[in-house]
Amino acid sequence: MNEEHLLQLEKEYLEAGGDLSLLEARLRMTSEERFLAHLGALQLVIELKKAGEALYARPQTAHPTPG
């Protein structure tokens, strides 16, 4: 990639609402740090999925209608 292409990607990233400080921090991470961050996010997704499934697995109670 040349510098012009990188500048274009940066412009598109910012226009899409990206935060350059987050991107720069991510680029400074070691491969192990990136792996651990990804693993943590994956574990969170799994726990949220389990919680959602448990919520919808509970029997629904009928709500009384007024009047």
Secondary structure, DSSP 4 states (H G I P E B T S, - for coil): --HHHHHHHHHHHHHTT--HHHHHHHHHS-HHHHHHHHHHHHHHHHHHHHHHHHHHHSPPPPPPPP-
